[in-house]
Amino acid sequence: MNLERRVDRRQRLRLLLSQLGITAEFVAATDGRWLETLLHDGGLDEFTSPTHIDVPEIVRRHGPSVYGAIGCLETGLRVMHYIQECNCTALLLEDDLDFDLRFVPALAEALAHTPDDWMTLRLGHCYESEGEHIWG
């Protein structure tokens, strides 16, 4: 998932994935900056989210600091809906990701021990603090 305006992150992630032998389909992320335009133009109260999030209420309660989070949530829900519709398997990656070059074998090991009836396997971070790996 990648904001179209963040070409630098897309290029970096393409390079990282190619080094790991992973092919990817990039999905345009919802940019939370559009909320600022809606708010400025007075159209926020009439906005209906395609993912049924009560965006006007969230913005009223939390202010502009949530724009990015709402964009990220909208993107994630849109992608999850697509995965559900196509009944396919996917690995969701955000464009600010950074992982160890041992990621592919570690993922293969995790998947080998994942029950067949699991619908989601959430991968977290691999270190407690920068440079300090928990595994491997």
Buried (B, 14 or more C-beta within 10 A) or exposed (E): BBBEEBEEBBEBBBEBBEEBEBEBEEBEBBBBEBBBEBBEEEEBEEBEBEBEBEBBEBBEEEEEEBBBEBBBBBBBBBBBEEBEEEEEEEEBBBBEBEBEEBBEEBBEEEEEEEEEEEEEEEBEEBEEEEEEEEEE
